[in-house]
């Protein structure tokens, strides 16, 4: 090994060790100074460094054991320094995993249950601009708030967008890139723009595809990572599911 290679290797090792130390020191935990600013930051919770925009911590609760990835933005209120009253604006439950680059933007109420997992770059907000006056710039029209609830055990794929007024039931899958608004029951799979139910489960009927005339389907949701979640609307293209006309094709 040449002297140059040895120096390069040593420098690389030093940089990686230094960056790992910086990440450990910069992470926000219940025992770090930044962690004390939250209304509640549960035992074992951690916000990875580098963080995104974090403000309004007095109105943000994060449950025990929840891991928040790098560059995740979590905010309560329009701007830092606002008084939002005595309640909680953003609550994230226990044992959640929030993927890197996700934005959770709360103004009135965002409730995320326990054991919720998201892929990277998910966007969740309870406020949206309005377009009441066509002559006024949209950004200058007063926005409207509508609370958001994400049921425990749910799984949001990469790039999913959760709009104001959305209420997801327990153990709901949201496909990557879906744009969701509205109320949806427990145990369903949502996909598309706008999102709709492409599979649902009930104890009596098992898994069903609402848009098919055929009976129950035995296969459950495809087991992919949150960043890989993608449920096409055409049932013939969904991996692992039998054709609705399988008997006819034999």
C-alpha atoms as one frame of an Amber mdcrd trajectory, in Angstrom:
protein
   0.000   0.000   0.000   1.367   3.418  -0.958   1.659   6.277   1.496  -1.111
   8.116  -0.367  -3.490   5.157  -0.066  -2.684   4.767   3.618  -3.371   8.455
   4.267  -6.629   8.299   2.284  -7.803   5.243   4.203  -6.935   6.815   7.549
  -8.686  10.053   6.592 -11.790   8.151   5.477 -11.904   6.214   8.732 -11.534
   9.427  10.727 -14.315  11.171   8.778 -16.744   8.263   9.211 -16.022   7.970
  12.916 -16.386  11.710  13.382 -19.697  11.734  11.490 -21.002   8.823  13.561
 -20.062  10.714  16.731 -21.765  13.867  15.437 -24.935  11.915  14.640 -24.999
  10.403  18.121 -24.423  13.781  19.753 -26.972  15.553  17.539 -29.810  13.046
  17.977 -32.727  14.318  20.057 -33.663  12.033  22.958 -35.564  12.502  26.230
 -32.257  13.257  27.960 -30.893  15.780  25.477 -31.490  19.520  25.971 -33.600
  19.699  22.796 -35.737  16.808  24.045 -36.877  18.829  27.048 -38.674  21.289
  24.777 -41.283  18.725  23.699 -44.588  18.425  25.485 -43.655  14.765  25.787
 -40.804  12.747  24.318 -41.203   9.172  25.490 -38.604   6.839  26.924 -36.458
   5.361  24.176 -37.744   7.795  21.534 -35.159   9.321  19.218 -35.098  11.905
  16.426 -32.123  11.170  14.191 -29.599  13.836  13.254 -29.670  15.800  11.032
 -33.257  16.731  11.770 -35.606  18.651   9.534 -37.541  21.715  10.667 -38.757
  21.122  14.223 -40.815  23.805  15.949 -43.810  24.121  18.227 -42.369  21.364
  20.446 -44.600  22.470  23.344 -47.559  21.070  21.378 -45.870  17.892  20.106
 -45.962  14.488  21.836 -43.905  11.494  20.702 -44.467   8.121  22.367 -42.094
   5.607  23.913 -39.731   3.814  21.562 -40.657   5.835  18.478 -37.832   6.356
  15.980 -37.863   9.406  13.713 -35.541   9.283  10.712 -33.119  11.858   9.365
 -34.400  15.150   7.945 -37.930  14.607   9.232 -39.828  17.862   9.790 -42.431
  17.998  12.567 -44.165  21.291  13.269 -47.085  22.642  15.266 -48.457  25.997
  14.175 -47.851  28.277  11.232 -44.639  29.775  12.598 -42.372  29.302  15.611
 -43.372  31.238  18.711 -47.160  31.031  18.341 -49.371  30.254  21.347 -51.553
  27.300  20.330 -53.320  26.866  23.656 -53.142  24.086  26.248 -53.812  21.060
  24.037 -51.615  18.820  21.898 -51.467  19.565  18.164 -49.312  16.642  16.944
 -49.300  13.326  18.765 -47.273  10.338  17.537 -47.873   7.084  19.405 -45.595
   4.388  20.769 -43.169   2.248  18.761 -43.637   4.136  15.493 -41.040   4.453
  12.738 -41.119   7.673  10.711 -39.142   7.443   7.470 -36.478   9.943   6.480
 -37.581  13.165   4.831 -41.165  12.877   6.068 -43.097  16.070   6.874 -45.755
  16.171   9.607 -47.296  19.645   9.558 -49.930  20.249  12.231 -52.062  23.297
  12.955 -55.144  21.917  14.710 -54.775  18.176  15.380 -52.801  15.271  13.917
 -53.152  11.985  15.794 -50.884   9.096  14.762 -51.545   5.831  16.611 -49.133
   3.247  17.979 -46.958   1.040  15.744 -47.400   3.209  12.660 -44.625   2.842
  10.062 -43.957   5.196   7.169 -41.641   5.025   4.211 -39.508   8.033   3.282
 -40.887  11.388   2.166 -44.444  10.967   3.412 -46.404  14.216   3.834 -49.102
  14.549   6.513 -50.968  17.799   7.153 -54.220  19.007   8.675 -54.258  22.315
   6.784 -54.707  23.220   3.138 -55.018  26.358   1.055 -58.430  27.349  -0.287
 -59.438  28.768  -3.649 -62.583  30.696  -2.743 -61.658  33.931  -4.510 -60.286
  33.474  -8.042 -58.893  37.038  -8.019 -56.802  36.657  -4.844 -53.465  34.818
  -4.893 -54.084  31.358  -3.450 -51.237  31.687  -0.981 -52.917  34.783   0.498
 -56.295  33.148   1.071 -56.815  31.996   4.629 -56.268  28.207   4.851 -58.675
  25.748   6.457 -57.883  23.125   9.090 -59.377  19.655   9.425 -57.993  17.105
  11.936 -56.178  13.973  10.754 -56.200  10.554  12.429 -54.011   7.606  11.420
 -55.015   4.363  13.100 -52.611   2.202  15.058 -50.701  -0.426  13.114 -50.954
   1.402   9.799 -48.277   1.486   7.136 -47.759   4.436   4.760 -45.702   3.849
   1.633 -43.014   6.159   0.275 -44.240   9.518  -0.941 -47.817   9.076   0.285
 -49.724  12.309   0.959 -52.289  12.473   3.758 -54.563  15.492   3.335 -56.660
  17.374   5.916 -59.744  15.557   7.174 -58.315  12.076   6.587 -59.234   9.390
   9.108 -57.571   6.026   8.603 -58.694   2.956  10.531 -56.409   0.485  12.262
 -53.909  -1.592  10.285 -54.435   0.300   7.049 -51.956   0.171   4.156 -51.447
   3.281   2.021 -49.610   2.545  -1.222 -46.581   4.587  -2.210 -47.498   7.840
  -3.940 -51.180   7.692  -2.964 -53.015  10.939  -2.193 -55.489  10.296   0.615
 -58.487  12.289   1.778 -61.584  11.000   3.569 -62.558   8.332   6.084 -61.528
   4.696   5.656 -62.255   1.610   7.792 -59.898  -0.753   9.598 -57.937  -3.361
   7.628 -57.995  -1.898   4.138 -55.460  -1.160   1.399 -55.580   2.240  -0.300
 -53.954   3.173  -3.599 -54.204   5.749  -6.332 -54.722   9.472  -6.875 -57.150
  10.115  -5.342 -56.774   7.064  -3.119 -59.524   4.467  -2.955 -59.935   1.090
  -1.300 -58.426  -1.660  -3.458 -58.602  -4.406  -0.823 -60.411  -4.761   2.459
 -60.697  -7.403   5.154 -63.530  -8.526   7.386 -63.525 -11.561   9.704 -66.582
 -12.989   7.929 -65.444 -12.561   4.322 -61.633 -12.373   4.515 -59.786 -10.262
   1.960 -61.938  -8.752  -0.785 -61.435  -6.471  -3.760 -64.423  -4.103  -3.815
 -64.104  -3.441  -7.561 -64.302  -7.150  -8.512 -67.544  -9.143  -8.884 -65.804
 -12.311  -7.693 -65.832 -13.732  -4.149 -63.295 -13.540  -1.332 -59.577 -13.587
  -2.093 -57.373 -15.590   0.210 -54.125 -13.658  -0.252 -53.481 -10.699   2.047
 -51.499  -7.557   1.226 -48.158  -8.041  -0.482 -45.371  -7.970   2.120 -43.005
  -5.270   0.884 -40.973  -2.655   2.727 -42.715   0.690   3.362 -40.506   2.335
   0.765 -41.539  -0.315  -1.781 -45.280  -0.272  -1.112 -47.143   0.050  -4.394
 -50.554  -1.514  -4.989 -51.737  -1.186  -8.610 -55.413  -0.770  -9.278 -55.550
  -3.505 -11.934 -55.952  -6.786 -10.002 -54.302  -8.751 -12.804 -51.032  -6.907
 -12.131 -50.896  -7.462  -8.363 -48.120  -9.969  -7.597 -49.089 -13.017  -5.613
 -52.841 -12.837  -6.218 -54.752 -15.418  -8.249 -56.496 -14.264 -11.376 -60.204
 -13.586 -10.758 -60.816 -15.939 -13.712 -58.282 -18.584 -12.678 -60.835 -21.423
 -12.842 -61.861 -20.411 -16.353 -58.233 -20.286 -17.534 -57.478 -23.898 -16.454
